[in-house]
Amino acid sequence: MFRVSFPAIIALILLSIGPTHQAQACQWYTITVTDGATASEVSWNLIDQNGVTWAIGGAPYDADICLPDGCYTLQMFDSGGNGWQYEDWIIEDWIGEFDWDTNLPDGPHGADTFVLGDNQPCDPANNTGCPPGSQTLQFIVTSGSAPAQIGWDVALNGAVIANGGAPYNDTLCLAPGCYVLHLSDAAANGWNGATYTLKYFGGATLFTGTLAAGAADSVLMSIGGATGCTWPGPGGPGDPGGGMCLNSGDPPGDCPSVVCVCDPFTFPITPSSYGTWDEIPNAGSQPSNPYYSFMNPPPWGGTDYGCLLAGELNSSWMMFTIETGGNLGFAFGAGGEQIGFYDWSMWAYTGPGTCAAISSGSLAPVRCDWNAAPWGGTGLANTLPPGGDPGNYGPMLPVNAGDQFIICFSNWSYVTTNVTLDFFGTATIQCGMILPIELLSFDAWRENDLVHTHWATASERDNDHFEVERSVDLIDWHTIGSLAGAGTSQAMHEYDLFDEAPLPGWNYFRLKQVDLDGSASWSEAVPVWFDPPPDVLVYPQPSTGEFQVMAILRAPVLLNAMGQRVPIEVGHDLEHGSTRIRLKEPAAGTYVLMDPDTKGRFRLLIVEP
């Protein structure tokens, strides 16, 4: 555990005074992360509603921090991919009025939120608006005839940020990004007339719909003009949605959780049942899971007897996107790898509702195979791979760029092994999002009297130019410079741009990328602290109770010589980067001005009324 000392800095400078508003003091809290057998796998970040990081750590952890009131998100990570097994994250205030704890129950990452202080504008429960950079949206779920069976959650990059049942009517604060709405029904017969609606608070509807049938479905929701969303996209911490497709991993046993796969894709199969929901209708259900025969052959030809005639057995669900059109071929377990019957069925992805259409029996497969032999692989091939059986392969499928398909792979033989899905033919598979740029990094740091910003791209597509923007409050942004982009390039490019007039205190920098058509996207913000010169920090000294500080202090706290808080009023001049501090009840003495944003920097003030 650490405590912060109070160094003193005294200075002279006079700046203009901005509009006055009531200051928000900070409170002292202790953060504790318990130890455990898997502590080395644990890491976390604590960020506020403005995206500012206040603490980063692992396990075990024990430290004190002074936090202003507001809304906080704890981002939790586990390198083992199975959640925090023995560790808990705990925050307690020093006066015994606040105690909150959480952990990561499962998976490689997740998030949880808490609010400090009453009636915070950033708290969606107050219906009073959302933090800067996000939108106040209203989410409504009606009852239908069976509300007790309804469930839903909204997830960002796999982390659930809101969930509930029916009826529901509340606000959601969503920043621009790609979100996934998961719909579920305990009776597996749809929502029975209930609907969901996401709309601007008191305004136009963005998304609306229902779970028409079955046990589950997923809906992609692009908020704030976010582009490049690949449904459902595995994503990751800080990923705005979509993401690179997988070339290895363990695909889920449910269609609504389907993952995007790349070429080649190697995955494990085990006797893992059918996941949470059994989406495959009974054999013979038309048209999703049909029977075939010599008298009723598959529409693509051949003598296959049907698709998943035994239903969904130990299933793996995967999805892929066509990058360039042509004839699509693939093989599961070719080259002597297959050691059991690997049955599969493949449908065109038609957008939200695809999983429900499969489950309800209303979507016909474009290809499927009920294996004739437990060897030689299975898939689509106009020329059989070495050792392949003709009863395990169908003809290649003509496809176009942008087409998407879902496959349910069934481990009929209950074996435990690894299977490789290998694509071939004249068509190619898209292994990532088509983005204007593939940004490798964006960083900023102090360099003498300047701030150096640097970024690198792995590829660029129709990229016109970059702009570097600066802010002192993460609300108002100003362009400090621009550089031309590389247009379209598959080569790595590096860029450097300098801020020659950084402001005292915290400076936040972000990268704006502008396409040839004028559309734009932004990076995450990077903070840089810039010390004011020691002789121009605070004016006047001594003072009658009003000071001008040559820095933007977001949440200043004033303590007297006894360590007690003193009520103050605060004003900001964002143009010149200054803060005015005024004591409400000035009294002679020595005071310490503390700003949590500076992570331990303090200023000594002397008041002589």
C-alpha positions as CSV (number, residue, x, y, z in Angstrom):
1,M,0.0,0.0,0.0
2,F,1.3,3.5,-0.8
3,R,0.6,7.0,0.5
4,V,1.3,10.2,-1.4
5,S,3.5,12.9,0.0
6,F,2.9,16.7,-0.5
7,P,5.8,18.4,-2.3
8,A,5.4,22.2,-2.6
9,I,5.6,24.3,-5.8
10,I,5.2,28.1,-5.7
11,A,5.0,30.3,-8.9
12,L,3.8,33.6,-10.4
13,I,1.6,34.1,-13.5
14,L,-1.6,36.0,-14.4
15,L,-4.2,34.5,-16.9
16,S,-7.7,35.3,-17.8
17,I,-10.5,33.7,-15.8
18,G,-13.1,31.4,-17.4
19,P,-16.7,30.7,-16.3
20,T,-17.2,29.4,-12.8
21,H,-18.9,26.1,-11.7
22,Q,-19.0,24.0,-8.6
23,A,-15.9,21.8,-8.2
24,Q,-16.1,18.1,-7.7
25,A,-13.7,16.9,-5.0
26,C,-12.2,13.4,-4.9
27,Q,-12.5,10.8,-2.2
28,W,-9.9,8.4,-1.0
29,Y,-10.4,4.7,-1.7
30,T,-8.4,1.5,-1.3
31,I,-8.2,-1.0,-4.2
32,T,-7.4,-4.5,-3.3
33,V,-7.0,-7.5,-5.6
34,T,-6.8,-10.8,-3.7
35,D,-4.1,-13.3,-4.4
36,G,-4.6,-16.8,-5.8
37,A,-3.2,-19.8,-7.7
38,T,-3.8,-18.1,-11.1
39,A,-2.8,-14.5,-10.0
40,S,-0.2,-14.4,-12.7
41,E,-2.9,-14.6,-15.4
42,V,-4.8,-11.6,-14.0
43,S,-4.7,-8.0,-15.3
44,W,-7.1,-5.0,-15.2
45,N,-7.6,-1.4,-16.1
46,L,-9.9,1.1,-14.3
47,I,-11.2,3.9,-16.6
48,D,-13.7,6.7,-16.1
49,Q,-16.6,7.9,-18.2
50,N,-14.2,10.0,-20.3
51,G,-11.9,7.1,-21.1
52,V,-9.2,8.3,-18.7
53,T,-7.3,5.5,-17.1
54,W,-7.0,5.9,-13.4
55,A,-5.3,2.6,-12.4
56,I,-3.7,-0.5,-14.0
57,G,-2.6,-3.6,-12.2
58,G,-2.7,-7.3,-11.7
59,A,-3.0,-9.7,-8.7
60,P,-2.2,-9.4,-5.9
61,Y,-2.7,-5.6,-5.6
62,D,-3.2,-3.2,-2.7
63,A,-3.1,0.6,-3.2
64,D,-4.8,3.9,-2.3
65,I,-6.3,6.3,-4.9
66,C,-8.2,9.5,-4.7
67,L,-11.2,9.3,-7.2
68,P,-13.7,12.0,-8.1
69,D,-17.4,11.1,-8.3
70,G,-18.4,9.6,-11.6
71,C,-18.9,6.4,-13.6
72,Y,-16.1,3.8,-13.8
73,T,-15.6,0.8,-15.9
74,L,-13.3,-2.0,-14.7
75,Q,-11.8,-3.9,-17.7
76,M,-10.7,-7.4,-16.6
77,F,-8.4,-9.8,-18.5
78,D,-7.3,-13.3,-18.0
79,S,-4.4,-14.7,-20.1
80,G,-5.5,-18.3,-19.3
81,G,-8.9,-17.6,-21.0
82,N,-10.9,-19.2,-18.2
83,G,-11.7,-16.3,-15.9
84,W,-10.4,-15.4,-12.5
85,Q,-10.3,-18.6,-10.5
86,Y,-9.4,-17.3,-7.1
87,E,-9.1,-13.5,-7.4
88,D,-11.5,-10.7,-6.5
89,W,-11.3,-7.0,-7.2
90,I,-12.4,-4.8,-4.3
91,I,-12.7,-1.1,-3.8
92,E,-13.6,0.5,-0.4
93,D,-13.7,4.1,0.7
94,W,-11.8,5.3,3.8
95,I,-14.9,6.3,5.8
96,G,-16.8,2.9,5.5
97,E,-19.7,4.1,3.3
98,F,-18.8,2.4,0.0
99,D,-17.7,-1.2,-0.6
100,W,-17.9,-2.9,-4.1
101,D,-16.3,-6.0,-5.4
102,T,-16.3,-8.1,-8.6
103,N,-14.3,-10.6,-10.6
104,L,-14.1,-12.1,-14.1
105,P,-16.3,-15.3,-13.9
106,D,-15.2,-16.8,-17.2
107,G,-13.5,-16.2,-20.5
108,P,-10.4,-14.1,-21.5
109,H,-11.9,-10.7,-20.8
110,G,-15.0,-8.9,-19.4
111,A,-16.1,-5.6,-17.8
112,D,-18.1,-4.4,-14.8
113,T,-19.2,-0.9,-13.8
114,F,-19.8,1.1,-10.7
115,V,-20.8,4.7,-9.9
116,L,-19.2,6.9,-7.2
117,G,-21.5,9.7,-5.9
118,D,-25.2,10.3,-6.1
119,N,-27.1,11.6,-9.2
120,Q,-24.2,11.4,-11.6
121,P,-25.1,12.6,-15.1
122,C,-23.1,9.7,-16.5
123,D,-25.3,7.1,-14.6
124,P,-27.8,5.7,-17.1
125,A,-30.2,5.0,-14.2
126,N,-30.7,8.7,-13.7
127,N,-31.9,9.4,-17.2
128,T,-29.9,12.6,-17.2
129,G,-27.7,12.1,-20.2
130,C,-24.5,10.2,-21.0
131,P,-20.8,11.0,-20.8
132,P,-19.0,12.9,-23.6
133,G,-18.4,10.7,-26.6
134,S,-21.4,8.5,-26.0
135,Q,-25.1,8.8,-26.9
136,T,-28.2,8.6,-24.6
137,L,-30.2,5.8,-26.2
138,Q,-33.4,4.2,-25.0
139,F,-33.8,0.4,-25.0
140,I,-37.3,-1.0,-24.7
141,V,-38.5,-4.6,-24.5
142,T,-42.2,-5.2,-24.5
143,S,-43.8,-8.1,-22.6
144,G,-45.5,-10.3,-25.3
145,S,-47.5,-13.2,-24.0
146,A,-44.6,-15.0,-22.2
147,P,-42.3,-12.3,-20.6
148,A,-40.9,-14.7,-18.1
149,Q,-39.2,-16.7,-20.9
150,I,-37.4,-13.7,-22.4
151,G,-33.7,-12.8,-21.9
152,W,-31.3,-10.5,-23.7
153,D,-27.9,-8.8,-23.4
154,V,-25.9,-6.2,-25.2
155,A,-22.2,-7.0,-25.7
156,L,-19.2,-5.0,-26.9
157,N,-16.1,-7.1,-28.0
158,G,-17.6,-10.1,-26.1
159,A,-18.1,-8.2,-22.8
160,V,-21.7,-7.9,-21.7
161,I,-22.5,-4.2,-20.9
162,A,-26.2,-4.5,-20.3
163,N,-28.7,-7.4,-19.8
164,G,-32.2,-8.0,-18.7
165,G,-35.6,-9.6,-19.4
166,A,-39.1,-8.3,-20.2
167,P,-40.6,-5.8,-19.8
168,Y,-37.7,-3.4,-19.9
169,N,-37.4,0.4,-20.5
170,D,-34.2,2.2,-19.6
171,T,-31.4,4.2,-21.1
172,L,-28.1,2.9,-22.5
173,C,-25.0,5.1,-22.9
174,L,-23.3,3.7,-26.0
175,A,-20.2,5.2,-27.6
176,P,-19.6,4.7,-31.4
177,G,-18.9,1.0,-32.1
178,C,-20.2,-2.3,-33.1
179,Y,-22.5,-4.0,-30.6
180,V,-24.1,-7.4,-30.6
181,L,-27.6,-7.9,-29.1
182,H,-28.2,-11.5,-28.0
183,L,-31.8,-12.6,-27.8
184,S,-32.9,-15.8,-25.9
185,D,-36.1,-17.6,-25.1
186,A,-36.2,-20.2,-22.4
187,A,-39.0,-22.2,-24.1
188,A,-37.2,-22.1,-27.5
189,N,-40.4,-20.8,-29.3
190,G,-39.5,-17.2,-29.9
191,W,-40.6,-14.1,-28.1
192,N,-44.4,-14.6,-28.6
193,G,-45.1,-11.1,-29.7
194,A,-42.5,-9.2,-27.6
195,T,-40.3,-6.8,-29.4
196,Y,-37.1,-4.9,-28.8
197,T,-36.4,-1.3,-29.8
198,L,-33.3,0.8,-29.6
199,K,-33.9,4.5,-30.2
200,Y,-32.6,7.9,-29.6
201,F,-33.8,9.1,-26.2
202,G,-37.2,10.6,-27.1
203,G,-36.4,10.4,-30.8
204,A,-36.0,8.2,-33.9
205,T,-35.7,4.4,-33.8
206,L,-32.4,2.9,-34.7
207,F,-33.1,-0.8,-34.4
208,T,-36.3,-2.8,-33.7
209,G,-37.3,-6.5,-34.1
210,T,-38.1,-9.7,-32.3
211,L,-36.9,-13.3,-31.8
212,A,-39.3,-14.8,-34.4
213,A,-38.7,-18.4,-33.4
214,G,-36.3,-20.7,-31.7
215,A,-34.2,-20.3,-28.6
216,A,-31.7,-17.6,-29.6
217,D,-30.5,-15.2,-32.2
218,S,-28.0,-12.3,-32.5
219,V,-28.4,-8.8,-34.0
220,L,-25.5,-6.6,-35.0
221,M,-26.0,-2.9,-34.0
222,S,-23.7,-0.3,-35.4
223,I,-23.8,2.9,-33.3
224,G,-22.6,6.3,-34.2
225,G,-21.7,5.5,-37.8
226,A,-19.2,2.8,-36.9
227,T,-18.2,0.9,-40.0
228,G,-16.2,-2.2,-40.8
229,C,-18.4,-4.3,-38.5
230,T,-18.1,-8.0,-39.3
231,W,-20.9,-10.0,-37.7
232,P,-20.3,-11.3,-35.1
233,G,-16.6,-10.7,-35.0
234,P,-14.5,-12.1,-32.2
235,G,-13.0,-8.6,-31.4
236,G,-10.9,-7.9,-28.3
237,P,-10.1,-5.3,-25.7
238,G,-10.4,-1.8,-27.2
239,D,-11.6,-3.3,-30.6
240,P,-14.4,-1.2,-32.1
241,G,-16.1,-4.3,-33.4
242,G,-15.6,-7.1,-35.9
243,G,-11.9,-8.0,-36.0
244,M,-9.5,-10.4,-37.6
245,C,-10.9,-13.8,-38.3
246,L,-9.6,-16.8,-36.4
247,N,-7.2,-19.3,-37.8
248,S,-7.3,-21.5,-34.7
249,G,-9.5,-21.9,-31.7
250,D,-12.5,-23.6,-30.3
251,P,-15.7,-22.6,-32.2
252,P,-18.9,-22.5,-30.0
253,G,-21.7,-25.0,-30.0
254,D,-24.4,-22.4,-30.7
255,C,-25.3,-20.5,-33.9
256,P,-25.8,-17.1,-32.2
257,S,-22.2,-17.2,-30.9
258,V,-20.7,-18.3,-34.2
259,V,-17.1,-17.1,-34.8
260,C,-15.5,-15.8,-38.0
261,V,-12.8,-18.2,-39.3
262,C,-9.9,-17.8,-41.7
263,D,-7.9,-20.1,-44.0
264,P,-6.8,-22.5,-42.8
265,F,-8.7,-23.0,-39.6
266,T,-7.7,-25.6,-37.1
267,F,-10.0,-26.4,-34.2
268,P,-10.6,-29.1,-31.6
269,I,-13.6,-31.4,-31.5
270,T,-14.8,-33.3,-28.4
271,P,-18.0,-35.0,-27.2
272,S,-19.3,-31.5,-26.2
273,S,-23.0,-31.9,-26.8
274,Y,-24.9,-29.2,-28.8
275,G,-24.0,-26.1,-26.7
276,T,-26.8,-24.2,-24.9
277,W,-29.4,-24.5,-27.7
278,D,-30.2,-27.3,-30.1
279,E,-30.7,-25.3,-33.3
280,I,-30.9,-28.1,-35.9
281,P,-34.5,-29.2,-36.6
282,N,-35.3,-32.9,-36.9
283,A,-34.1,-34.8,-40.0
284,G,-36.4,-34.3,-42.9
285,S,-37.5,-30.8,-41.8
286,Q,-37.9,-28.7,-44.9
287,P,-36.0,-26.9,-46.0
288,S,-33.3,-26.5,-43.3
289,N,-32.5,-30.2,-42.7
290,P,-33.8,-32.2,-45.6
291,Y,-33.8,-35.9,-46.5
292,Y,-32.3,-36.8,-49.9
293,S,-32.5,-40.1,-51.9
294,F,-31.9,-41.5,-55.4
295,M,-35.5,-40.4,-56.2
296,N,-34.9,-37.0,-54.6
297,P,-31.3,-36.0,-55.1
298,P,-29.7,-32.8,-53.7
299,P,-30.3,-29.8,-55.8
300,W,-26.5,-29.5,-56.4
301,G,-26.3,-33.2,-57.6
302,G,-24.8,-36.3,-56.2
303,T,-26.4,-39.1,-54.2
304,D,-26.2,-37.7,-50.6
305,Y,-28.9,-39.1,-48.3
306,G,-29.3,-35.8,-46.5
307,C,-27.7,-33.3,-44.2
308,L,-27.5,-33.6,-40.4
309,L,-29.7,-36.7,-40.2
310,A,-28.7,-37.3,-36.5
311,G,-29.3,-33.7,-35.6
312,E,-26.8,-31.4,-33.8
313,L,-24.2,-33.8,-32.3
314,N,-21.2,-32.2,-30.5
315,S,-21.4,-29.2,-32.8
316,S,-19.0,-26.5,-33.9
317,W,-20.4,-23.4,-35.6
318,M,-18.2,-21.2,-37.8
319,M,-18.7,-18.5,-40.3
320,F,-16.6,-17.1,-43.2
321,T,-16.7,-14.2,-45.8
322,I,-15.7,-14.4,-49.4
323,E,-13.0,-11.9,-50.4
324,T,-12.8,-12.6,-54.2
325,G,-15.5,-14.5,-56.1
326,G,-15.1,-17.8,-58.0
327,N,-15.6,-21.5,-57.2
328,L,-15.4,-22.3,-53.5
329,G,-13.9,-25.5,-52.3
330,F,-12.9,-26.7,-48.9
331,A,-12.1,-29.8,-46.9
332,F,-12.5,-30.8,-43.2
333,G,-9.8,-33.3,-42.1
334,A,-8.3,-34.2,-45.5
335,G,-4.9,-35.7,-45.9
336,G,-5.5,-38.6,-43.5
337,E,-6.6,-36.4,-40.6
338,Q,-10.3,-37.6,-40.4
339,I,-10.9,-40.3,-37.8
340,G,-14.7,-40.3,-37.6
341,F,-17.9,-39.2,-39.4
342,Y,-17.7,-35.4,-39.9
343,D,-21.1,-34.5,-41.0
344,W,-21.8,-30.8,-41.8
345,S,-24.4,-28.4,-43.2
346,M,-23.8,-25.0,-44.8
347,W,-26.2,-22.0,-45.2
348,A,-25.9,-18.6,-46.7
349,Y,-25.8,-15.9,-43.9
350,T,-28.6,-13.5,-44.7
351,G,-28.2,-11.1,-41.8
352,P,-29.8,-11.0,-38.3
353,G,-32.4,-13.8,-38.2
354,T,-30.2,-16.4,-40.0
355,C,-29.9,-18.5,-36.9
356,A,-33.6,-18.3,-36.1
357,A,-34.4,-19.3,-39.8
358,I,-32.1,-22.3,-39.5
359,S,-33.7,-23.4,-36.2
360,S,-37.2,-22.9,-37.5
361,G,-36.6,-25.0,-40.6
362,S,-37.2,-22.2,-43.0
363,L,-33.7,-21.7,-44.6
364,A,-32.4,-24.3,-47.1
365,P,-28.7,-25.2,-47.0
366,V,-26.5,-24.4,-50.0
367,R,-24.4,-27.5,-49.5
368,C,-24.3,-30.3,-46.9
369,D,-23.0,-33.8,-46.5
370,W,-24.0,-36.9,-44.5
371,N,-20.6,-38.7,-44.6
372,A,-20.4,-42.0,-46.5
373,A,-17.0,-42.9,-45.0
374,P,-15.0,-41.9,-41.8
375,W,-11.8,-41.2,-43.7
376,G,-10.4,-39.0,-46.5
377,G,-11.9,-35.7,-45.3
378,T,-15.2,-34.1,-46.3
379,G,-16.3,-30.9,-48.0
380,L,-16.6,-29.4,-51.5
381,A,-14.3,-30.5,-54.4
382,N,-14.6,-31.0,-58.1
383,T,-11.5,-33.2,-57.9
384,L,-11.3,-35.4,-54.9
385,P,-8.3,-34.9,-52.5
386,P,-6.0,-37.9,-52.2
387,G,-7.8,-40.7,-50.3
388,G,-11.2,-38.9,-50.4
389,D,-14.4,-40.8,-50.8
390,P,-16.9,-39.4,-53.4
391,G,-19.7,-39.8,-50.8
392,N,-18.0,-37.2,-48.5
393,Y,-17.7,-34.4,-51.1
394,G,-20.2,-32.2,-53.0
395,P,-19.4,-30.0,-56.0
396,M,-17.8,-26.6,-55.5
397,L,-20.0,-23.6,-54.9
398,P,-20.0,-20.5,-57.2
399,V,-19.7,-17.5,-54.9
400,N,-19.3,-13.7,-55.1
401,A,-17.1,-11.3,-53.1
402,G,-18.9,-10.3,-49.9
403,D,-21.0,-13.5,-49.6
404,Q,-21.1,-15.0,-46.1
405,F,-21.8,-18.5,-45.0
406,I,-22.4,-20.4,-41.8
407,I,-21.4,-24.1,-41.2
408,C,-22.6,-26.4,-38.5
409,F,-20.0,-29.2,-38.1
410,S,-21.3,-32.3,-36.3
411,N,-18.9,-34.8,-34.5
412,W,-21.2,-37.8,-35.1
413,S,-18.5,-40.3,-33.9
414,Y,-17.9,-38.6,-30.5
415,V,-14.1,-38.4,-31.1
416,T,-11.6,-36.1,-29.5
417,T,-9.1,-34.7,-32.0
418,N,-8.1,-31.6,-34.0
419,V,-9.7,-30.9,-37.4
420,T,-8.3,-28.5,-40.1
421,L,-10.7,-26.6,-42.4
422,D,-8.7,-25.9,-45.6
423,F,-10.2,-23.6,-48.4
424,F,-9.3,-24.0,-52.0
425,G,-10.6,-23.2,-55.5
426,T,-10.6,-19.9,-57.4
427,A,-12.5,-18.1,-54.6
428,T,-10.6,-16.6,-51.6
429,I,-11.6,-16.1,-48.0
430,Q,-11.5,-12.7,-46.2
431,C,-9.4,-13.1,-43.1
432,G,-10.1,-9.7,-41.6
433,M,-12.2,-6.5,-41.9
434,I,-11.8,-4.3,-44.9
435,L,-10.7,-1.2,-43.2
436,P,-9.5,2.2,-44.5
437,I,-6.2,1.6,-42.6
438,E,-4.8,-1.2,-40.5
439,L,-3.3,0.9,-37.7
440,L,-0.5,-0.8,-35.9
441,S,0.1,1.9,-33.3
442,F,-0.5,5.5,-32.3
443,D,1.5,7.0,-29.5
444,A,2.4,10.5,-28.1
445,W,5.1,11.5,-25.7
446,R,6.9,14.7,-24.4
447,E,10.1,15.5,-26.3
448,N,11.9,18.6,-24.8
449,D,9.4,21.5,-25.2
450,L,7.3,19.6,-27.8
451,V,5.0,16.6,-27.9
452,H,6.0,14.0,-30.5
453,T,3.1,11.9,-32.0
454,H,4.0,8.8,-34.0
455,W,1.8,6.2,-35.8
456,A,2.4,3.3,-38.1
457,T,0.0,1.5,-40.6
458,A,0.3,-2.0,-42.0
459,S,-1.9,-1.2,-44.9
460,E,-4.0,1.6,-46.3
461,R,-7.1,1.7,-48.6
462,D,-8.3,4.9,-50.3
463,N,-6.7,6.9,-47.5
464,D,-6.5,10.6,-48.2
465,H,-4.8,12.1,-45.1
466,F,-4.3,12.0,-41.3
467,E,-5.0,14.7,-38.8
468,V,-3.7,14.8,-35.2
469,E,-6.2,16.4,-32.8
470,R,-5.6,17.7,-29.2
471,S,-7.9,18.2,-26.3
472,V,-7.5,19.2,-22.7
473,D,-10.9,17.9,-21.6
474,L,-11.7,15.0,-24.0
475,I,-14.7,17.0,-25.2
476,D,-13.4,19.9,-27.4
477,W,-10.8,18.8,-30.0
478,H,-8.6,21.0,-32.2
479,T,-6.4,19.9,-35.1
480,I,-2.7,20.6,-34.6
481,G,-1.5,19.3,-37.9
482,S,-2.1,16.9,-40.8
483,L,-0.1,14.6,-43.1
484,A,-1.0,13.0,-46.5
485,G,-1.8,9.3,-46.5
486,A,-0.4,6.7,-48.8
487,G,-3.7,6.2,-50.7
488,T,-3.9,2.4,-51.2
489,S,-0.9,0.4,-50.1
490,Q,-0.1,-3.0,-48.6
491,A,3.3,-1.8,-47.3
492,M,4.1,-0.5,-43.8
493,H,4.2,3.3,-43.4
494,E,5.3,5.3,-40.4
495,Y,4.4,8.9,-39.6
496,D,5.6,11.6,-37.2
497,L,3.9,14.9,-36.3
498,F,4.9,17.4,-33.5
499,D,2.8,19.6,-31.3
500,E,5.0,22.8,-31.0
501,A,2.7,24.5,-28.5
502,P,1.4,21.9,-26.0
503,L,-0.7,23.3,-23.1
504,P,0.3,23.0,-19.4
505,G,-1.3,20.0,-17.7
506,W,-2.9,17.0,-19.4
507,N,-2.9,17.1,-23.2
508,Y,-4.9,14.3,-25.0
509,F,-4.0,13.4,-28.6
510,R,-5.9,11.3,-31.1
511,L,-5.5,10.4,-34.7
512,K,-8.1,11.2,-37.3
513,Q,-8.0,9.2,-40.6
514,V,-9.9,10.7,-43.6
515,D,-10.9,8.7,-46.7
516,L,-10.9,10.0,-50.2
517,D,-14.7,10.3,-50.0
518,G,-14.4,12.4,-46.9
519,S,-15.5,9.8,-44.3
520,A,-13.4,9.7,-41.2
521,S,-12.5,7.5,-38.2
522,W,-10.6,8.2,-35.0
523,S,-8.1,6.3,-32.8
524,E,-8.2,6.1,-29.0
525,A,-7.0,9.1,-27.1
526,V,-3.4,9.1,-25.7
527,P,-2.6,11.4,-22.6
528,V,0.6,13.4,-22.2
529,W,1.4,15.4,-19.1
530,F,3.2,18.7,-19.8
531,D,4.7,20.5,-16.8
532,P,4.3,24.2,-16.7
533,P,7.6,26.1,-16.1
534,P,8.2,26.2,-12.3
535,D,8.1,30.0,-12.2
536,V,4.8,30.4,-13.9
537,L,2.6,27.8,-12.1
538,V,0.3,29.7,-9.7
539,Y,-0.5,33.4,-9.3
540,P,-0.6,35.3,-7.0
541,Q,1.5,34.2,-4.0
542,P,0.4,35.2,-1.4
543,S,-3.3,35.5,-2.3
544,T,-6.5,36.8,-0.8
545,G,-8.2,33.5,-1.6
546,E,-8.3,33.4,-5.4
547,F,-5.5,31.7,-7.6
548,Q,-4.9,31.3,-11.2
549,V,-3.2,27.9,-12.1
550,M,-1.3,27.5,-15.4
551,A,-2.9,24.1,-16.1
552,I,-6.3,22.5,-16.7
553,L,-7.2,20.7,-13.4
554,R,-10.2,18.5,-14.0
555,A,-11.1,17.7,-10.4
556,P,-9.0,19.8,-8.0
557,V,-9.2,19.3,-4.2
558,L,-7.9,21.9,-1.7
559,L,-6.7,20.7,1.8
560,N,-5.8,22.9,4.7
561,A,-2.8,22.4,7.0
562,M,-4.9,19.8,9.0
563,G,-5.6,17.8,5.9
564,Q,-9.3,18.8,5.8
565,R,-11.0,19.7,2.6
566,V,-11.8,23.3,2.0
567,P,-14.8,24.3,-0.2
568,I,-13.8,25.9,-3.5
569,E,-15.1,27.1,-6.8
570,V,-13.4,26.3,-10.1
571,G,-13.4,28.0,-13.5
572,H,-11.5,26.9,-16.7
573,D,-10.1,28.8,-19.6
574,L,-9.7,26.0,-22.1
575,E,-8.2,28.3,-24.8
576,H,-5.3,29.2,-22.6
577,G,-5.1,26.0,-20.6
578,S,-5.7,27.6,-17.2
579,T,-7.8,27.0,-14.1
580,R,-9.1,29.5,-11.5
581,I,-9.4,28.4,-7.9
582,R,-11.5,30.5,-5.4
583,L,-11.9,29.7,-1.7
584,K,-15.6,30.1,-0.7
585,E,-14.5,31.0,2.9
586,P,-10.9,32.3,2.7
587,A,-8.8,32.2,5.8
588,A,-5.1,32.9,6.3
589,G,-3.0,29.8,6.2
590,T,-1.1,27.2,4.1
591,Y,-3.1,25.0,1.7
592,V,-2.3,22.1,-0.6
593,L,-4.0,21.9,-4.0
594,M,-4.3,18.4,-5.1
595,D,-5.3,17.2,-8.6
596,P,-5.9,13.5,-9.0
597,D,-5.5,13.8,-12.8
598,T,-1.8,14.6,-12.3
599,K,-1.3,11.3,-10.5
600,G,0.4,12.8,-7.3
601,R,1.5,16.3,-8.2
602,F,0.6,18.9,-5.6
603,R,0.8,22.7,-5.3
604,L,1.4,24.8,-2.2
605,L,-0.8,27.9,-1.8
606,I,-0.7,30.7,0.8
607,V,-3.8,32.8,1.6
608,E,-3.6,36.2,3.3
609,P,-7.1,37.8,3.4
